[in-house]
Amino acid sequence: MKIIIVGASGTMGQYLTTILEKENHKIIKANRSSGDIQVDITSPESIEKMFKQAGKFDALISTAGPTFVGPWKNLSDQTFRTGIQGKMMGQINLVLIGQQYILPKGSFTLITGALTHEPQRYFANASAVNGAVEGFVRAAAIELENGIRINAVSPTVIEDSPQYFSHFPGEIPTTMKQLEFGFRKSLFGTVTGQIIIP
Amino acid sequence: MKIIIVGASGTMGQYLTTILEKENHKIIKANRSSGDIQVDITSPESIEKMFKQAGKFDALISTAGPTFVGPWKNLSDQTFRTGIQGKMMGQINLVLIGQQYILPKGSFTLITGALTHEPQRYFANASAVNGAVEGFVRAAAIELENGIRINAVSPTVIEDSPQYFSHFPGEIPTTMKQLEFGFRKSLFGTVTGQIIIP
């Protein structure tokens, strides 16, 4: 399979790249400032350019999603836009634009997170934009044509990102193996419109 | 109670206004172009102005939420913004700004809808922005101070809006009475962070 990984330089992206390359999938690494293709997901033009460079593909994985993290008192219309432009519209535009470039029976797998339903202090922006992406995934699944599927993977805090553990009291970290299996279900399975809790 | 109803001229808003005025609550009707105060919820400045005019209040109900409704092929970064500016950030800004004006132990009640989990053709924008508002409600509930509560009411298609029935095959319409009870639970109950399915 030819798989575009957006956010390939991150903790999850690197892990998935290594695993999938070992299985001889062709991975196109797309990052903001490194990898095979540079992409700024906050810009629809940059996303369009990425797909033109990448050519037809079988699957897209996104592990990219900037959001505003910080004290509630700093949350405003302006700071809220970090997550809207990033994790929300960044990922939604990957699908709205990418559907013109993906092969029939291809799949999109986006990233959300437990914060949708399990809020934590400082992360209201992520709770909202995760919820948006999850609503979009369910709706896109009934609209996408040519057998194209779409799912989201929704981990808790990631095992390999211990720097975040203290922000997620009570959340059992998602192991890298669980995360991998979540993405496998979307990539190689038949499900669509699902929020996969790995 | 002094209650601001944003979207008081709509089907839900009118119904709730009539019911609550009969019970001697003071209702401030806020609409785009009529009512006691005019407000454009897509503008944070207009929202701020509304709260300054209204003065301290006990509860805010929002039944307002423009979204893009139309064929999937017309869904783009640009058309998606209708719901982001309207039903999503419009309602989120009512809370982020309104928290400075609401009385201690006050409540915010926003509107989402079954589309969050039950998508229908043409309504992907609403599914996404409903999901965003619901994620926000759960997160805001753990952040708001002074005993201020926040919930969302999530109806299916509204009994008194039969013009939409054909777009919601399989959805049993929410009666006006059920809707009223959903809002009552948030207004007069003690729950917070809930998505109330009336």
HADDOCK unambig.tbl for C-alpha pairs under 7 A between the chains (distance, minus, plus):
assign (segid A and resid 72 and name CA) (segid B and resid 143 and name CA) 6.52 0.50 0.50
assign (segid A and resid 76 and name CA) (segid B and resid 96 and name CA) 6.42 0.50 0.50
assign (segid A and resid 77 and name CA) (segid B and resid 93 and name CA) 6.44 0.50 0.50
assign (segid A and resid 93 and name CA) (segid B and resid 77 and name CA) 6.44 0.50 0.50
assign (segid A and resid 96 and name CA) (segid B and resid 76 and name CA) 6.43 0.50 0.50
assign (segid A and resid 116 and name CA) (segid B and resid 135 and name CA) 5.12 0.50 0.50
assign (segid A and resid 117 and name CA) (segid B and resid 135 and name CA) 6.60 0.50 0.50
assign (segid A and resid 119 and name CA) (segid B and resid 138 and name CA) 6.38 0.50 0.50
assign (segid A and resid 119 and name CA) (segid B and resid 139 and name CA) 4.91 0.50 0.50
assign (segid A and resid 120 and name CA) (segid B and resid 139 and name CA) 6.91 0.50 0.50
assign (segid A and resid 121 and name CA) (segid B and resid 143 and name CA) 6.75 0.50 0.50
assign (segid A and resid 124 and name CA) (segid B and resid 136 and name CA) 5.89 0.50 0.50
assign (segid A and resid 124 and name CA) (segid B and resid 139 and name CA) 4.97 0.50 0.50
assign (segid A and resid 124 and name CA) (segid B and resid 140 and name CA) 6.57 0.50 0.50
assign (segid A and resid 127 and name CA) (segid B and resid 135 and name CA) 4.75 0.50 0.50
assign (segid A and resid 127 and name CA) (segid B and resid 136 and name CA) 5.90 0.50 0.50
assign (segid A and resid 127 and name CA) (segid B and resid 139 and name CA) 6.46 0.50 0.50
assign (segid A and resid 128 and name CA) (segid B and resid 132 and name CA) 4.09 0.50 0.50
assign (segid A and resid 128 and name CA) (segid B and resid 133 and name CA) 6.16 0.50 0.50
assign (segid A and resid 128 and name CA) (segid B and resid 134 and name CA) 6.99 0.50 0.50
assign (segid A and resid 128 and name CA) (segid B and resid 135 and name CA) 4.30 0.50 0.50
assign (segid A and resid 128 and name CA) (segid B and resid 136 and name CA) 4.58 0.50 0.50
assign (segid A and resid 129 and name CA) (segid B and resid 132 and name CA) 5.46 0.50 0.50
assign (segid A and resid 131 and name CA) (segid B and resid 131 and name CA) 4.25 0.50 0.50
assign (segid A and resid 131 and name CA) (segid B and resid 132 and name CA) 4.61 0.50 0.50
assign (segid A and resid 131 and name CA) (segid B and resid 134 and name CA) 6.92 0.50 0.50
assign (segid A and resid 131 and name CA) (segid B and resid 135 and name CA) 5.24 0.50 0.50
assign (segid A and resid 132 and name CA) (segid B and resid 128 and name CA) 4.09 0.50 0.50
assign (segid A and resid 132 and name CA) (segid B and resid 129 and name CA) 5.46 0.50 0.50
assign (segid A and resid 132 and name CA) (segid B and resid 131 and name CA) 4.58 0.50 0.50
assign (segid A and resid 132 and name CA) (segid B and resid 132 and name CA) 4.30 0.50 0.50
assign (segid A and resid 133 and name CA) (segid B and resid 128 and name CA) 6.16 0.50 0.50
assign (segid A and resid 134 and name CA) (segid B and resid 131 and name CA) 6.91 0.50 0.50
assign (segid A and resid 135 and name CA) (segid B and resid 116 and name CA) 5.12 0.50 0.50
assign (segid A and resid 135 and name CA) (segid B and resid 117 and name CA) 6.61 0.50 0.50
assign (segid A and resid 135 and name CA) (segid B and resid 127 and name CA) 4.75 0.50 0.50
assign (segid A and resid 135 and name CA) (segid B and resid 128 and name CA) 4.31 0.50 0.50
assign (segid A and resid 135 and name CA) (segid B and resid 131 and name CA) 5.24 0.50 0.50
assign (segid A and resid 136 and name CA) (segid B and resid 124 and name CA) 5.89 0.50 0.50
assign (segid A and resid 136 and name CA) (segid B and resid 127 and name CA) 5.90 0.50 0.50
assign (segid A and resid 136 and name CA) (segid B and resid 128 and name CA) 4.59 0.50 0.50
assign (segid A and resid 138 and name CA) (segid B and resid 119 and name CA) 6.38 0.50 0.50
assign (segid A and resid 139 and name CA) (segid B and resid 119 and name CA) 4.90 0.50 0.50
assign (segid A and resid 139 and name CA) (segid B and resid 120 and name CA) 6.90 0.50 0.50
assign (segid A and resid 139 and name CA) (segid B and resid 124 and name CA) 4.96 0.50 0.50
assign (segid A and resid 139 and name CA) (segid B and resid 127 and name CA) 6.46 0.50 0.50
assign (segid A and resid 140 and name CA) (segid B and resid 124 and name CA) 6.58 0.50 0.50
assign (segid A and resid 143 and name CA) (segid B and resid 72 and name CA) 6.52 0.50 0.50
assign (segid A and resid 143 and name CA) (segid B and resid 121 and name CA) 6.76 0.50 0.50
